[in-house]
């Protein structure tokens, strides 16, 4: 009859299983890959010489490509990532002599003490009347207002990408133009003159005039409206709201936004005159038109 203590004795032999740690040496078997054919990520064979020697050392004609090379291809416009295509459009705009366009220059801001005091009083009233209900929106737009256009238009990197490209292009063009004139005029922020405005976020580290958010917003809406004029009214309403939110936040004077709205019209007119329908910008507008002006039921 088996002794119950024999079980614990036999289990002691399991200590020999520690020898299984030697199986780690099987990692050396990876060296065997050098002796045979290896597979790449796409499943094409990579022969031993190619695996063991740098490409520079390979003689021309060492191996034959399995597929013919199509030399007629170019990179399609619609395959661009919108954020990168927007930068190309910015370069296209920047290459024009836009700095010579007097209509783009908002001119000096009104520094009359009475006018400034009236604007500050307006900002105090706006903060009291609207800031609590708009604060979440204000904070979101301070980071990036473009998603508000994307939400309205069902546009983004993966859906209606040409429309999203126009939105981003308007944003970066507006930034460049605004920063040039901010540097030129150097208007102090409202909270510098009246700290009791207490903006709900850190004041941006550049001057107030013109209102960059308003300039960007009006250019963004204007470019999309060129693609689909039927959307002009809601697009303009969104642009105005974003600009006004910067006043409610205490970041900008109302006159900053007024200047930006005029500048945006000048930017859009400049694009139509100096870039024209053969440009990268207007090719993108054409593709956005196809996205936004689909037959009823397809939108």
Residue, then its C-alpha position, 0 to 999 in steps of 0.5 A: x500500500x503506497x505511503x502517503x509520504x512517498x508523494x511529497x518525496x517524489x515531488x521533490x524531484x521536480x526541482x530538476x525542472x530548474x534545468x529547463x532554464x537552459x532552454x534560454x540558450x535556444x536563443x542562439x538558434x537565431x544565428x541559424x537565420x543567417x544560413x538560410x533564406x529570411x522573410x521580410x515584412x512583406x513576405x519577399x525573400x531576402x537572400x543570405x548575402x543581402x542579409x549579411x552585407x551592407x547594401x552599398x557593398x552589393x554589386x549592381x544586378x545582384x538580384x532581380x526585382x520580382x515586379x516591374x517598376x512603374x515610372x509613370x506614377x506621381x504622388x496624387x494630390x488626394x493622397x496628401x495628409x491635409x496638415x502637410x498639404x496645408x503647409x504647401x498651400x501656405x508656401x504658395x501664398x507666401x511666395x506672392x508679394x502679399x506684403x505689398x498689398x496695402x489692403x492687408x494692412x489694418x493700419x494703426x489701432x486707435x490709441x485714443x484714451x476714450x476709445x480704449x476705455x470704452x473698449x475695456x468697458x465693453x470687455x467687462x460687460x461681455x465677461x459678466x454676461x457671457x463668459x460663464x456660459x461660453x467658458x468651455x468653448x473658449x478654452x477649447x478654441x484657445x487650443x485649436x478652433x479648427x475642430x469646430x469647422x470639422x464638426x460642422x462640415x463632417x471634415x477631418x483627415x479621414x473624411x472630406x480631406x480636401x475640405x479639412x485641408x482648406x480649413x488648415x490652410x486658412x488657419x496657417x495663412x491667417x497665423x502668418x499674416x496676423x503675426x506679421x502685423x502683430x509685430x508691426x503694431x505691438x498693441x498691449x493685451x487688454x489685461x495689461x491695461x486692466x488686470x481685473x478682466x482676469x482671462x480664464x487662461x494664460x494670455x498669449x505671448x504676442x500682441x493683441x492687434x489684430x485678432x489672430x483667431x478672428x483672422x484665421x476663422x474668417x479665412x477658413x470660412x471664406x475658403x470653404x465658402x468658395x468651395x460651397x457658397x451655400x454654406x457661407x452663412x453658417x460658416x460666417x456665423x461660426x467665424x464671428x462667434x470664435x472672434x467674439x469669444x476672444x473678446x468675452x475671454x478678455x484676450x482681445x479688444x472688439x477693434x482687433x476683430x473688426x480689423x481682422x474681418x477686413x483683413x480676411x476679405x483682403x486675403x481671400x481677394x488676394x488669393x483669387x487674384x494672385x493664385x487663381x484657379x490653376x494653383x494648388x489652393x484652388x485645386x484643393x477648393x475644387x476637390x472640396x467642392x466635390x466633397x461638399x456639394x454632392x447630390x442630395x442624399x449623398x451629403 
